[in-house]
């Protein structure tokens, strides 16, 4: 039987996550990452992600990421345009396949993500 998943807002914002170490490819700061998977039986990768300040490049993204920022502050730089955009709580980020740019986490940031 297939079962739906509901995650309450308070849990998304405050539940403890599982430490994963430093973000792969980091070239600035000490971006310690923690995550928790949501809806393991759903397609794609779904979860909550949190990161401490630091930065890393993203090269030719192989998939789509849909990310809703719960709290924190980050800067995303798009290599194609050079545009630097600040993202904070309530912002939605969609990065398509092939995207190249940079994430810089300025304040501890938590997001809900779907990667497919």
Buried (B, 14 or more C-beta within 10 A) or exposed (E): EEEEEEBEEEEBEEEEBEEBEBBEEBEEBEBBBBBBEBBEEBEEBBBBBBBBBBBBBBEEBEEBBBBBBBBBBBBBBBBEEEEEEEBEBEBEBEBEEEBBBBBBBBEBBBBBBBBE
